[in-house]
Amino acid sequence: QGPISGVNKEIAVLQCHGDCDPLVPLMFGSLTVERLKSMINPANVTFRTYSGMMHSSCIEEMMDVKQFIDKHLPPVD
């Protein structure tokens, strides 16, 4: 679309993917994360995979999302 610049290049991204997803194969998740790393600071991109997870979620993924939110977003009063 357009170049990413300024503060947006430093945005933190968490991408999660199940290794058994029949709708979006893991290969596409891997390609997406590599594209993201070419667009923004690659040190700020985290890619997590979950063994046996299909096109759904699991408790481990939800805990990773919670930790990511706790780390990157300010607390809400």
VMD Tcl script that builds the backbone (N, CA, C; Angstrom):
set m [mol new atoms 231]
animate dup $m
set s [atomselect $m all]
$s set {name element resname resid chain x y z} {
  {N N GLN 1 A 0.830 -1.179 0.000}
  {CA C GLN 1 A 0.000 0.000 0.000}
  {C C GLN 1 A 0.875 1.242 0.000}
  {N N GLY 2 A 1.468 1.551 1.103}
  {CA C GLY 2 A 2.348 2.693 1.205}
  {C C GLY 2 A 3.462 2.369 2.163}
  {N N PRO 3 A 4.517 3.158 2.138}
  {CA C PRO 3 A 5.611 2.867 3.055}
  {C C PRO 3 A 5.203 3.091 4.502}
  {N N ILE 4 A 5.729 2.266 5.359}
  {CA C ILE 4 A 5.498 2.411 6.789}
  {C C ILE 4 A 6.653 3.236 7.340}
  {N N SER 5 A 6.310 4.276 8.080}
  {CA C SER 5 A 7.368 5.134 8.593}
  {C C SER 5 A 7.037 5.597 10.002}
  {N N GLY 6 A 7.990 6.315 10.585}
  {CA C GLY 6 A 7.783 6.903 11.896}
  {C C GLY 6 A 7.518 5.875 12.963}
  {N N VAL 7 A 6.608 6.230 13.854}
  {CA C VAL 7 A 6.311 5.391 15.011}
  {C C VAL 7 A 5.746 4.032 14.588}
  {N N ASN 8 A 5.093 3.972 13.430}
  {CA C ASN 8 A 4.516 2.699 12.989}
  {C C ASN 8 A 5.568 1.640 12.690}
  {N N LYS 9 A 6.784 2.057 12.353}
  {CA C LYS 9 A 7.848 1.074 12.114}
  {C C LYS 9 A 8.271 0.379 13.404}
  {N N GLU 10 A 7.916 0.948 14.548}
  {CA C GLU 10 A 8.314 0.392 15.838}
  {C C GLU 10 A 7.166 -0.325 16.556}
  {N N ILE 11 A 6.059 -0.525 15.871}
  {CA C ILE 11 A 4.910 -1.187 16.496}
  {C C ILE 11 A 5.265 -2.637 16.833}
  {N N ALA 12 A 4.758 -3.105 17.945}
  {CA C ALA 12 A 4.956 -4.504 18.354}
  {C C ALA 12 A 3.838 -5.357 17.761}
  {N N VAL 13 A 4.217 -6.503 17.217}
  {CA C VAL 13 A 3.253 -7.404 16.587}
  {C C VAL 13 A 3.422 -8.804 17.158}
  {N N LEU 14 A 2.319 -9.405 17.541}
  {CA C LEU 14 A 2.289 -10.815 17.929}
  {C C LEU 14 A 1.425 -11.537 16.918}
  {N N GLN 15 A 2.014 -12.497 16.228}
  {CA C GLN 15 A 1.265 -13.311 15.277}
  {C C GLN 15 A 1.273 -14.741 15.790}
  {N N CYS 16 A 0.092 -15.336 15.875}
  {CA C CYS 16 A -0.049 -16.700 16.397}
  {C C CYS 16 A -0.636 -17.598 15.312}
  {N N HIS 17 A -0.212 -18.871 15.315}
  {CA C HIS 17 A -0.702 -19.790 14.287}
  {C C HIS 17 A -0.628 -21.229 14.785}
  {N N GLY 18 A -1.658 -21.976 14.511}
  {CA C GLY 18 A -1.664 -23.402 14.817}
  {C C GLY 18 A -0.951 -24.189 13.736}
  {N N ASP 19 A -0.178 -25.178 14.120}
  {CA C ASP 19 A 0.569 -25.931 13.114}
  {C C ASP 19 A -0.280 -26.973 12.385}
  {N N CYS 20 A -1.544 -27.108 12.781}
  {CA C CYS 20 A -2.456 -28.043 12.110}
  {C C CYS 20 A -3.653 -27.327 11.499}
  {N N ASP 21 A -3.533 -26.049 11.234}
  {CA C ASP 21 A -4.630 -25.248 10.683}
  {C C ASP 21 A -4.946 -25.705 9.259}
  {N N PRO 22 A -6.157 -26.254 9.015}
  {CA C PRO 22 A -6.494 -26.726 7.676}
  {C C PRO 22 A -6.986 -25.597 6.749}
  {N N LEU 23 A -7.347 -24.446 7.305}
  {CA C LEU 23 A -7.855 -23.338 6.487}
  {C C LEU 23 A -6.757 -22.384 6.046}
  {N N VAL 24 A -5.843 -22.074 6.956}
  {CA C VAL 24 A -4.707 -21.204 6.652}
  {C C VAL 24 A -3.446 -21.989 7.014}
  {N N PRO 25 A -2.839 -22.627 6.026}
  {CA C PRO 25 A -1.667 -23.449 6.317}
  {C C PRO 25 A -0.550 -22.645 6.989}
  {N N LEU 26 A 0.210 -23.323 7.833}
  {CA C LEU 26 A 1.305 -22.702 8.562}
  {C C LEU 26 A 2.268 -21.974 7.622}
  {N N MET 27 A 2.450 -22.497 6.420}
  {CA C MET 27 A 3.341 -21.857 5.450}
  {C C MET 27 A 2.925 -20.408 5.193}
  {N N PHE 28 A 1.613 -20.140 5.126}
  {CA C PHE 28 A 1.147 -18.776 4.889}
  {C C PHE 28 A 1.402 -17.884 6.103}
  {N N GLY 29 A 1.298 -18.441 7.288}
  {CA C GLY 29 A 1.641 -17.680 8.483}
  {C C GLY 29 A 3.122 -17.324 8.487}
  {N N SER 30 A 3.955 -18.269 8.075}
  {CA C SER 30 A 5.400 -18.028 8.012}
  {C C SER 30 A 5.734 -16.970 6.967}
  {N N LEU 31 A 5.077 -17.019 5.824}
  {CA C LEU 31 A 5.305 -16.008 4.783}
  {C C LEU 31 A 4.853 -14.634 5.265}
  {N N THR 32 A 3.736 -14.591 5.964}
  {CA C THR 32 A 3.219 -13.322 6.479}
  {C C THR 32 A 4.171 -12.703 7.484}
  {N N VAL 33 A 4.694 -13.501 8.403}
  {CA C VAL 33 A 5.597 -12.951 9.412}
  {C C VAL 33 A 6.877 -12.440 8.765}
  {N N GLU 34 A 7.366 -13.110 7.734}
  {CA C GLU 34 A 8.565 -12.629 7.049}
  {C C GLU 34 A 8.282 -11.309 6.327}
  {N N ARG 35 A 7.111 -11.176 5.759}
  {CA C ARG 35 A 6.734 -9.912 5.107}
  {C C ARG 35 A 6.643 -8.795 6.142}
  {N N LEU 36 A 6.029 -9.075 7.284}
  {CA C LEU 36 A 5.955 -8.081 8.361}
  {C C LEU 36 A 7.343 -7.631 8.792}
  {N N LYS 37 A 8.249 -8.588 8.943}
  {CA C LYS 37 A 9.609 -8.259 9.376}
  {C C LYS 37 A 10.339 -7.393 8.362}
  {N N SER 38 A 9.934 -7.464 7.097}
  {CA C SER 38 A 10.558 -6.618 6.076}
  {C C SER 38 A 9.964 -5.212 6.070}
  {N N MET 39 A 8.822 -5.046 6.714}
  {CA C MET 39 A 8.124 -3.761 6.711}
  {C C MET 39 A 8.352 -2.944 7.978}
  {N N ILE 40 A 8.485 -3.639 9.106}
  {CA C ILE 40 A 8.678 -2.956 10.389}
  {C C ILE 40 A 9.926 -3.517 11.053}
  {N N ASN 41 A 10.270 -2.972 12.191}
  {CA C ASN 41 A 11.446 -3.446 12.924}
  {C C ASN 41 A 11.278 -4.938 13.231}
  {N N PRO 42 A 12.093 -5.799 12.641}
  {CA C PRO 42 A 11.914 -7.244 12.847}
  {C C PRO 42 A 12.067 -7.674 14.297}
  {N N ALA 43 A 12.777 -6.898 15.090}
  {CA C ALA 43 A 12.935 -7.241 16.512}
  {C C ALA 43 A 11.622 -7.116 17.268}
  {N N ASN 44 A 10.646 -6.408 16.692}
  {CA C ASN 44 A 9.360 -6.197 17.352}
  {C C ASN 44 A 8.282 -7.172 16.887}
  {N N VAL 45 A 8.651 -8.126 16.048}
  {CA C VAL 45 A 7.685 -9.092 15.516}
  {C C VAL 45 A 7.914 -10.429 16.206}
  {N N THR 46 A 6.864 -10.948 16.820}
  {CA C THR 46 A 6.917 -12.253 17.479}
  {C C THR 46 A 5.947 -13.195 16.776}
  {N N PHE 47 A 6.437 -14.371 16.418}
  {CA C PHE 47 A 5.618 -15.382 15.756}
  {C C PHE 47 A 5.602 -16.615 16.637}
  {N N ARG 48 A 4.418 -17.002 17.074}
  {CA C ARG 48 A 4.269 -18.179 17.935}
  {C C ARG 48 A 3.425 -19.227 17.191}
  {N N THR 49 A 3.868 -20.454 17.284}
  {CA C THR 49 A 3.082 -21.560 16.737}
  {C C THR 49 A 2.670 -22.470 17.886}
  {N N TYR 50 A 1.569 -23.164 17.663}
  {CA C TYR 50 A 0.991 -24.014 18.705}
  {C C TYR 50 A 0.775 -25.406 18.139}
  {N N SER 51 A 1.429 -26.370 18.757}
  {CA C SER 51 A 1.391 -27.750 18.318}
  {C C SER 51 A -0.016 -28.328 18.422}
  {N N GLY 52 A -0.485 -28.893 17.325}
  {CA C GLY 52 A -1.788 -29.543 17.304}
  {C C GLY 52 A -2.970 -28.604 17.150}
  {N N MET 53 A -2.750 -27.295 17.182}
  {CA C MET 53 A -3.873 -26.351 17.094}
  {C C MET 53 A -4.323 -26.211 15.645}
  {N N MET 54 A -5.626 -26.291 15.464}
  {CA C MET 54 A -6.214 -26.124 14.140}
  {C C MET 54 A -6.594 -24.657 13.950}
  {N N HIS 55 A -7.642 -24.369 13.202}
  {CA C HIS 55 A -8.100 -22.995 12.964}
  {C C HIS 55 A -8.978 -22.597 14.152}
  {N N SER 56 A -8.311 -22.386 15.277}
  {CA C SER 56 A -9.010 -22.124 16.536}
  {C C SER 56 A -8.041 -21.420 17.472}
  {N N SER 57 A -8.253 -21.576 18.757}
  {CA C SER 57 A -7.322 -21.034 19.738}
  {C C SER 57 A -7.117 -22.082 20.827}
  {N N CYS 58 A -6.149 -21.808 21.683}
  {CA C CYS 58 A -5.874 -22.712 22.793}
  {C C CYS 58 A -5.465 -21.868 23.994}
  {N N ILE 59 A -5.435 -22.467 25.151}
  {CA C ILE 59 A -5.112 -21.731 26.373}
  {C C ILE 59 A -3.707 -21.130 26.310}
  {N N GLU 60 A -2.753 -21.854 25.726}
  {CA C GLU 60 A -1.391 -21.318 25.616}
  {C C GLU 60 A -1.366 -20.048 24.764}
  {N N GLU 61 A -2.124 -20.063 23.677}
  {CA C GLU 61 A -2.194 -18.871 22.820}
  {C C GLU 61 A -2.815 -17.701 23.579}
  {N N MET 62 A -3.896 -17.961 24.297}
  {CA C MET 62 A -4.555 -16.886 25.040}
  {C C MET 62 A -3.643 -16.323 26.129}
  {N N MET 63 A -2.836 -17.166 26.744}
  {CA C MET 63 A -1.877 -16.681 27.745}
  {C C MET 63 A -0.795 -15.822 27.084}
  {N N ASP 64 A -0.340 -16.213 25.887}
  {CA C ASP 64 A 0.639 -15.410 25.154}
  {C C ASP 64 A 0.052 -14.053 24.760}
  {N N VAL 65 A -1.203 -14.047 24.346}
  {CA C VAL 65 A -1.882 -12.792 24.000}
  {C C VAL 65 A -1.989 -11.902 25.239}
  {N N LYS 66 A -2.363 -12.496 26.360}
  {CA C LYS 66 A -2.473 -11.718 27.600}
  {C C LYS 66 A -1.130 -11.104 27.988}
  {N N GLN 67 A -0.072 -11.898 27.914}
  {CA C GLN 67 A 1.260 -11.387 28.246}
  {C C GLN 67 A 1.674 -10.264 27.298}
  {N N PHE 68 A 1.356 -10.417 26.024}
  {CA C PHE 68 A 1.676 -9.392 25.028}
  {C C PHE 68 A 0.938 -8.090 25.347}
  {N N ILE 69 A -0.344 -8.200 25.647}
  {CA C ILE 69 A -1.146 -7.015 25.991}
  {C C ILE 69 A -0.608 -6.363 27.264}
  {N N ASP 70 A -0.353 -7.166 28.270}
  {CA C ASP 70 A 0.180 -6.631 29.540}
  {C C ASP 70 A 1.505 -5.898 29.323}
  {N N LYS 71 A 2.319 -6.396 28.423}
  {CA C LYS 71 A 3.634 -5.806 28.180}
  {C C LYS 71 A 3.554 -4.520 27.353}
  {N N HIS 72 A 2.644 -4.466 26.380}
  {CA C HIS 72 A 2.670 -3.387 25.387}
  {C C HIS 72 A 1.581 -2.333 25.540}
  {N N LEU 73 A 0.555 -2.608 26.305}
  {CA C LEU 73 A -0.515 -1.623 26.458}
  {C C LEU 73 A -0.541 -1.095 27.890}
  {N N PRO 74 A -0.865 0.166 28.048}
  {CA C PRO 74 A -0.929 0.717 29.414}
  {C C PRO 74 A -2.108 0.103 30.169}
  {N N PRO 75 A -1.987 0.026 31.486}
  {CA C PRO 75 A -3.102 -0.518 32.279}
  {C C PRO 75 A -4.325 0.379 32.192}
  {N N VAL 76 A -5.475 -0.221 32.331}
  {CA C VAL 76 A -6.747 0.501 32.325}
  {C C VAL 76 A -7.219 0.634 33.761}
  {N N ASP 77 A -7.571 1.835 34.141}
  {CA C ASP 77 A -8.075 2.062 35.512}
  {C C ASP 77 A -9.513 1.664 35.649}
}
mol reanalyze $m
mol bondsrecalc $m
mol representation Tube
mol addrep $m
